[in-house]
Amino acid sequence: MKAVLVVGALTILRNSNVFEEWRLLEETIELSSFSLRAISPGAAKKLKSCAESSSERDAAIKKILNKACVKADFVKDVATMIADVYSAGNVRIFPRNGFLLGVIRHGGFLPNEGLDADLGVMYDDIAHMSNHFSISSNVYSYSITKKKPGKWATFDGRDPWTSKEYQTESISIVRSDGKSFSAFCFYPYGPHSSKMVFYPRYAVAGYNLNGALKEAKTWRSKGSSVRVLGRGNEDLDFSDGKVNLGNTFKSAWFSRLVPKPFYNTTILVPRGFEGVLKGCYGDTWRSVEKRTNWESLPFRVDCHLEPLPTCQ
């Protein structure tokens, strides 16, 4: 007996041997930089070996079918943009947070988070620039626009030591062929002699605040550098979220960018990537976790070691 499962424009026939054959009957829906996909027979067999019951397998299948796979062009586009802006404009843009974790731990995007292409930029590299500036490489030109700080429950858009309001929170990057990207600022932290930078913890009340605070507490217990920002605030509690939160890092870790494997190419990352990842996620950053209700929880390591797959 055959059952039909429809996901978007994907129709998948399953016979009584659920994991033996999968056939794509309709074209994949293409989105801006990723698309829906059907899992292959090989992936299905791997999923079967990982799951513990038929009901767990069925639930996992439905999740994977709704997952994004990254388009091969986007892999090349984001790696090229980072290299161009760094070499031609001396502006350090790089994978941050889960994107950096995926590159280092899996060689691509995180396998259990979908397309997570978060980028960071060093504030000092753009602070002196006009609100609109451009950088040109041998092939492309990039139009870059500064964006003002938004409204967050855990960051007020001010320097936590001087209370001076930042004029830039992020930048948008539009390439001459129309491809676009965005990157959020890593700011200097404390007096110049401290040689530290910080990245704010962005959370929205009524949306992801509770999960973000639980997650921050968990990572702090594992050695993460997340803390209440500001002079003498290292040991303050942040359970209510009514404080400026952020992760602090040594600025030397970002002094230059180095190439790391990224699918069939390379991508530039901060040279001190291990310190950065420990600062974000604690000593257990190499262990795979699954984000649920904006909180990272332990996940089956053996099932999700390969990066999010690519597609055309």
PADORO-841006 format. One line per field, with one value per residue (C-alpha): x, y, z; residue number from 1. Coordinates in steps of 0.2 Angstrom, whole numbers, plus 5000, padded with zeros to 4 digits. Last residue first. Example, Ala and Ser with C-alpha at 12.3 -4.5 7.8 and 13.67 -1.06 7.14 Angstrom:
PADORO-841006
c1: (5068,5062)
c2: (4995,4978)
c3: (5036,5039)
resi: (2,1)
This chain:
PADORO-841006
c1: (5105,5106,5119,5117,5117,5133,5137,5138,5119,5114,5128,5127,5109,5104,5107,5096,5099,5085,5075,5059,5070,5087,5096,5113,5129,5144,5160,5154,5155,5168,5156,5145,5149,5166,5171,5167,5177,5192,5191,5189,5205,5210,5193,5184,5187,5178,5185,5178,5169,5159,5167,5185,5193,5203,5210,5204,5215,5216,5199,5206,5217,5202,5200,5181,5166,5149,5134,5120,5114,5101,5083,5084,5075,5087,5102,5112,5127,5144,5153,5145,5160,5161,5148,5140,5130,5139,5141,5159,5154,5162,5149,5138,5138,5131,5117,5113,5113,5102,5089,5090,5088,5073,5064,5068,5064,5047,5038,5052,5065,5083,5100,5115,5128,5145,5160,5178,5193,5210,5209,5221,5208,5196,5181,5174,5177,5161,5157,5144,5130,5132,5120,5120,5113,5115,5110,5124,5134,5134,5123,5130,5119,5128,5124,5122,5129,5127,5131,5125,5138,5135,5154,5157,5142,5143,5125,5112,5101,5104,5094,5076,5081,5075,5086,5103,5106,5110,5126,5125,5137,5137,5149,5158,5162,5175,5192,5186,5177,5171,5157,5151,5135,5134,5152,5166,5176,5166,5168,5183,5182,5164,5171,5158,5148,5138,5124,5121,5109,5101,5092,5096,5100,5114,5123,5130,5146,5162,5154,5162,5172,5159,5144,5150,5154,5136,5129,5138,5147,5153,5165,5166,5183,5184,5201,5193,5199,5206,5192,5178,5182,5185,5169,5159,5167,5163,5145,5143,5151,5140,5125,5128,5127,5110,5108,5096,5081,5072,5054,5057,5069,5056,5043,5057,5060,5042,5041,5057,5051,5035,5044,5055,5073,5080,5098,5098,5083,5090,5105,5094,5084,5100,5105,5088,5089,5079,5067,5071,5065,5075,5089,5096,5081,5069,5067,5053,5059,5050,5037,5038,5054,5055,5060,5064,5069,5065,5046,5046,5027,5029,5032,5028,5034,5025,5035,5027,5025,5026,5014,5015,5007,5005,5007,5000)
c2: (5119,5110,5110,5099,5106,5100,5082,5077,5076,5058,5053,5068,5065,5082,5092,5108,5125,5138,5148,5138,5122,5124,5107,5104,5095,5094,5104,5119,5110,5121,5136,5142,5159,5162,5144,5148,5164,5155,5142,5154,5164,5167,5175,5166,5167,5154,5140,5130,5113,5114,5127,5123,5137,5152,5164,5182,5194,5203,5195,5183,5198,5207,5195,5191,5197,5190,5202,5207,5224,5223,5221,5202,5197,5182,5193,5190,5201,5193,5203,5219,5229,5241,5236,5222,5208,5192,5179,5173,5155,5142,5129,5138,5153,5142,5137,5154,5161,5148,5151,5170,5167,5156,5169,5183,5175,5183,5192,5203,5203,5197,5202,5197,5210,5206,5212,5217,5216,5224,5230,5244,5253,5254,5243,5234,5237,5233,5218,5224,5215,5209,5209,5202,5206,5199,5212,5209,5224,5217,5224,5224,5230,5235,5233,5242,5259,5276,5269,5279,5284,5276,5276,5259,5249,5259,5261,5252,5248,5229,5215,5219,5226,5241,5244,5252,5262,5254,5258,5255,5246,5246,5232,5232,5215,5207,5215,5221,5237,5244,5256,5269,5275,5281,5287,5277,5281,5268,5254,5244,5249,5241,5224,5215,5199,5188,5176,5164,5151,5140,5126,5123,5104,5102,5118,5127,5121,5112,5103,5109,5125,5130,5126,5135,5150,5151,5147,5162,5173,5170,5184,5203,5211,5227,5229,5236,5226,5211,5210,5216,5203,5188,5191,5193,5178,5166,5173,5171,5154,5146,5155,5148,5130,5133,5129,5115,5121,5110,5106,5088,5086,5090,5078,5064,5067,5065,5049,5042,5046,5037,5022,5021,5024,5035,5035,5020,5025,5043,5035,5025,5040,5050,5036,5036,5054,5067,5078,5097,5114,5128,5140,5157,5167,5153,5139,5127,5110,5103,5090,5071,5068,5050,5042,5023,5011,5021,5018,4999,4999,5011,5030,5042,5060,5075,5091,5107,5112,5096,5082,5065,5051,5033,5017,5000)
c3: (4962,4979,4993,5009,5027,5034,5038,5057,5061,5066,5077,5088,5094,5101,5117,5119,5112,5116,5104,5106,5102,5095,5093,5099,5092,5103,5097,5106,5123,5131,5130,5116,5111,5120,5116,5097,5097,5106,5092,5078,5083,5065,5062,5047,5028,5017,5007,4992,4989,5005,5016,5021,5031,5025,5038,5043,5052,5069,5074,5088,5093,5099,5113,5115,5125,5123,5126,5137,5141,5155,5158,5153,5168,5172,5169,5186,5189,5190,5177,5180,5186,5171,5158,5149,5158,5153,5139,5139,5138,5150,5151,5165,5154,5139,5150,5156,5139,5132,5146,5142,5124,5127,5137,5125,5109,5105,5119,5122,5107,5110,5103,5113,5109,5102,5111,5108,5119,5119,5137,5134,5123,5138,5138,5123,5105,5095,5084,5072,5062,5044,5029,5012,4994,4977,4964,4951,4957,4975,4989,5006,5021,5037,5055,5072,5067,5075,5092,5107,5120,5137,5140,5146,5139,5122,5118,5106,5121,5121,5129,5126,5108,5098,5083,5080,5064,5048,5038,5019,5008,4989,4983,4966,4957,4946,4950,4967,4971,4988,4990,5004,5011,5029,5027,5033,5049,5060,5046,5051,5069,5070,5064,5054,5058,5047,5050,5036,5044,5031,5040,5059,5060,5047,5052,5036,5029,5034,5049,5065,5058,5045,5055,5071,5061,5054,5071,5079,5066,5048,5043,5037,5040,5030,5022,5006,4992,5001,5015,5004,4990,5002,5011,4995,4987,5001,5001,4983,4981,4994,4987,4970,4977,4984,5002,5007,5017,5029,5026,5021,5035,5048,5040,5040,5058,5063,5053,5060,5078,5074,5067,5082,5088,5074,5069,5058,5049,5046,5038,5027,5022,5018,5006,4998,4996,5006,4996,4994,4998,4991,4996,4992,4986,4985,4973,4974,4968,4953,4954,4955,4967,4970,4987,4988,5002,5018,5019,5014,5013,4999,5000,4986,4988,4981,4983,4978,4997,5006,5000,5008,4998,5005,4995,5000)
resi: (312,311,310,309,308,307,306,305,304,303,302,301,300,299,298,297,296,295,294,293,292,291,290,289,288,287,286,285,284,283,282,281,280,279,278,277,276,275,274,273,272,271,270,269,268,267,266,265,264,263,262,261,260,259,258,257,256,255,254,253,252,251,250,249,248,247,246,245,244,243,242,241,240,239,238,237,236,235,234,233,232,231,230,229,228,227,226,225,224,223,222,221,220,219,218,217,216,215,214,213,212,211,210,209,208,207,206,205,204,203,202,201,200,199,198,197,196,195,194,193,192,191,190,189,188,187,186,185,184,183,182,181,180,179,178,177,176,175,174,173,172,171,170,169,168,167,166,165,164,163,162,161,160,159,158,157,156,155,154,153,152,151,150,149,148,147,146,145,144,143,142,141,140,139,138,137,136,135,134,133,132,131,130,129,128,127,126,125,124,123,122,121,120,119,118,117,116,115,114,113,112,111,110,109,108,107,106,105,104,103,102,101,100,99,98,97,96,95,94,93,92,91,90,89,88,87,86,85,84,83,82,81,80,79,78,77,76,75,74,73,72,71,70,69,68,67,66,65,64,63,62,61,60,59,58,57,56,55,54,53,52,51,50,49,48,47,46,45,44,43,42,41,40,39,38,37,36,35,34,33,32,31,30,29,28,27,26,25,24,23,22,21,20,19,18,17,16,15,14,13,12,11,10,9,8,7,6,5,4,3,2,1)
